[in-house]
Amino acid sequence: ISEKERQSQLETMFRDIASIVAEKCVNPDTKRPYTVILIERAMKDIHYSVKPSKSTKQQVSAENIPV
Protein backbone atom coordinates (compact mmCIF):
# COMPACT_ATOMS: atom_id res chain seq x y z
CA ILE A 1 0.00 0.00 0.00
CA SER A 2 1.11 3.56 -0.55
CA GLU A 3 2.59 5.75 2.19
CA LYS A 4 -0.55 7.95 2.28
CA GLU A 5 -2.82 4.93 2.67
CA ARG A 6 -0.62 3.51 5.41
CA GLN A 7 -0.50 6.83 7.28
CA SER A 8 -4.28 7.17 7.01
CA GLN A 9 -4.74 3.62 8.34
CA LEU A 10 -2.43 4.32 11.30
CA GLU A 11 -4.26 7.58 12.12
CA THR A 12 -7.61 5.79 12.02
CA MET A 13 -6.31 3.03 14.29
CA PHE A 14 -4.86 5.64 16.69
CA ARG A 15 -8.26 7.37 16.93
CA ASP A 16 -10.05 4.03 17.38
CA ILE A 17 -7.70 3.03 20.20
CA ALA A 18 -8.22 6.39 21.90
CA SER A 19 -12.00 5.98 21.58
CA ILE A 20 -11.94 2.52 23.16
CA VAL A 21 -9.76 3.74 26.03
CA ALA A 22 -12.03 6.77 26.55
CA GLU A 23 -15.08 4.48 26.78
CA LYS A 24 -13.42 2.46 29.57
CA CYS A 25 -11.82 5.23 31.64
CA VAL A 26 -13.39 7.54 34.20
CA ASN A 27 -11.78 10.41 36.08
CA PRO A 28 -11.80 9.23 39.72
CA ASP A 29 -12.13 12.79 41.07
CA THR A 30 -15.08 13.95 38.98
CA LYS A 31 -16.58 10.53 38.11
CA ARG A 32 -16.88 11.77 34.53
CA PRO A 33 -15.45 9.99 31.48
CA TYR A 34 -12.23 11.20 29.90
CA THR A 35 -12.64 12.74 26.44
CA VAL A 36 -11.19 11.12 23.33
CA ILE A 37 -9.14 14.27 22.69
CA LEU A 38 -7.61 14.06 26.17
CA ILE A 39 -6.73 10.39 25.63
CA GLU A 40 -5.24 11.14 22.18
CA ARG A 41 -3.11 13.93 23.68
CA ALA A 42 -1.89 11.61 26.45
CA MET A 43 -1.07 8.90 23.91
CA LYS A 44 0.96 11.41 21.88
CA ASP A 45 2.71 12.66 25.04
CA ILE A 46 3.92 9.15 25.86
CA HIS A 47 4.79 8.53 22.19
CA TYR A 48 2.38 5.61 21.86
CA SER A 49 2.94 3.81 18.58
CA VAL A 50 0.21 1.90 16.80
CA LYS A 51 1.05 -1.63 15.74
CA PRO A 52 -0.58 -2.17 12.34
CA SER A 53 -0.23 -5.96 12.65
CA LYS A 54 -2.50 -6.06 15.74
CA SER A 55 -6.16 -5.13 15.95
CA THR A 56 -7.19 -2.08 17.92
CA LYS A 57 -8.93 -4.27 20.52
CA GLN A 58 -5.75 -6.32 21.04
CA GLN A 59 -3.75 -3.13 21.57
CA VAL A 60 -6.20 -1.88 24.22
CA SER A 61 -6.41 -5.13 26.17
CA ALA A 62 -5.41 -4.86 29.83
CA GLU A 63 -2.16 -6.78 29.50
CA ASN A 64 -0.86 -4.25 26.94
CA ILE A 65 -1.41 -1.18 29.12
CA PRO A 66 1.46 -0.29 31.46
CA VAL A 67 0.47 0.61 35.00
C-alpha positions as CSV (number, residue, x, y, z in Angstrom):
1,I,0.0,0.0,0.0
2,S,1.1,3.6,-0.5
3,E,2.6,5.7,2.2
4,K,-0.5,7.9,2.3
5,E,-2.8,4.9,2.7
6,R,-0.6,3.5,5.4
7,Q,-0.5,6.8,7.3
8,S,-4.3,7.2,7.0
9,Q,-4.7,3.6,8.3
10,L,-2.4,4.3,11.3
11,E,-4.3,7.6,12.1
12,T,-7.6,5.8,12.0
13,M,-6.3,3.0,14.3
14,F,-4.9,5.6,16.7
15,R,-8.3,7.4,16.9
16,D,-10.0,4.0,17.4
17,I,-7.7,3.0,20.2
18,A,-8.2,6.4,21.9
19,S,-12.0,6.0,21.6
20,I,-11.9,2.5,23.2
21,V,-9.8,3.7,26.0
22,A,-12.0,6.8,26.6
23,E,-15.1,4.5,26.8
24,K,-13.4,2.5,29.6
25,C,-11.8,5.2,31.6
26,V,-13.4,7.5,34.2
27,N,-11.8,10.4,36.1
28,P,-11.8,9.2,39.7
29,D,-12.1,12.8,41.1
30,T,-15.1,13.9,39.0
31,K,-16.6,10.5,38.1
32,R,-16.9,11.8,34.5
33,P,-15.4,10.0,31.5
34,Y,-12.2,11.2,29.9
35,T,-12.6,12.7,26.4
36,V,-11.2,11.1,23.3
37,I,-9.1,14.3,22.7
38,L,-7.6,14.1,26.2
39,I,-6.7,10.4,25.6
40,E,-5.2,11.1,22.2
41,R,-3.1,13.9,23.7
42,A,-1.9,11.6,26.5
43,M,-1.1,8.9,23.9
44,K,1.0,11.4,21.9
45,D,2.7,12.7,25.0
46,I,3.9,9.2,25.9
47,H,4.8,8.5,22.2
48,Y,2.4,5.6,21.9
49,S,2.9,3.8,18.6
50,V,0.2,1.9,16.8
51,K,1.1,-1.6,15.7
52,P,-0.6,-2.2,12.3
53,S,-0.2,-6.0,12.7
54,K,-2.5,-6.1,15.7
55,S,-6.2,-5.1,15.9
56,T,-7.2,-2.1,17.9
57,K,-8.9,-4.3,20.5
58,Q,-5.7,-6.3,21.0
59,Q,-3.8,-3.1,21.6
60,V,-6.2,-1.9,24.2
61,S,-6.4,-5.1,26.2
62,A,-5.4,-4.9,29.8
63,E,-2.2,-6.8,29.5
64,N,-0.9,-4.3,26.9
65,I,-1.4,-1.2,29.1
66,P,1.5,-0.3,31.5
67,V,0.5,0.6,35.0
